[in-house]
Amino acid sequence: MTWKREPRIWLAIAALLLLWASAFAGIRAGMRLSPSGAVGADGYGPGELALLRFGTASAVLALYALAKRMRLPQPSELPLIALTGFLGISVYHVALNFGEVTVQAGAASLLISAAPVFTALLSVAVLKERLTGLGGLGILLAVAGVALIALSGGRGLHFTPGALLILLAATVAAVYSILSKKLLRRHAALEFTCYSIWAGTLPLLVFLPGLLRRLPVAAPPATLAVVYLGIFPAAIAYLLWNYALARMPASLLSSFLYLSPVLASLIAWIWLGEVPALLTIVGGAIAILGVVLVQTKGYARAGG
């Protein structure tokens, strides 16, 4: 438990929370969404945004890796690194970006906060861990809260298909955390961050033709928003996450993400003028209560 006495870990957690919370508003700013949810003619499409964001992050990390003469992974590790990057970067961010076309930034962050529940379900299915009665209740509450958010979408009572894409992103985020923990036993946080982001950027090259068409016509604020996403919530925040993940339990670190929706909603209000619907707030409170129950009271103690 030496991490409890490490101020650098707490600073890393605080910084990554702020950066990741700002990403939800940054994504919508980069797409220049209209009130109806259409991508602006001077903004980036969801796929093009993901490629520009992680192309920027890859370039920044490549420069740092060259300066530090960072070692390369073993060939036997490449399949697992490729899978981790594909799920945690490619699938997660494409699904999140397409989901945010119809879901407000604050609501999207609330849906993503359900990721620890998926981690718990995977732990039961894959690691054969046992959930307590309170853990089961927590999962039911989280599902109910997520359903309310999906119905509201930030725009009133109706089902928002984009919510399903964001729930897909939350699911792959849980898998990414489990796979990352294994690789972080053998690699420093900087090394693994570089490997996973580079691996996750390669599949995004399918959006390169669209990005080349968008770049000349995109509004400067949209481009600046995406470059910000690449440098700060991508390269720097993922490095901070992996730094903390290598030093403390994944379930405990994930619990700090409960603060992200609050920060994301405040940032979206200031940056985009988005005000969350009452149903979104109620659903978010119920979902977070469920996630807290799963994280704190959800697992049966060994031998209990």
ABEGO torsion letter per residue (X at the ends): XAAAABAAAAAAAAAAAAAAAAAAAAAAAAAGBBAAGBBBAABBBAAAAAAAAAAAAAAAAAAAAAAAGBBBBBAAAAAAAAAAAAAAAAAAAAAAAAAAAABBAAAAAAAAAAAAAAAAAAAAAAAGBBBBAAAAAAAAAAAAAAAAAAAAGGAEBBBBAAAAAAAAAAAAAAAAAAAAAAAAAABBAAAAAAAAAAAAAAAAAAAAAAAAAAAAABBAAAAAAAAAAAAAABAAAAAAAAAAAAABBAAAAAAAAAAAAAAAAAAAAAAAGBBBBAAAAAAAAAAAAAAAAAAAAABBBBGX
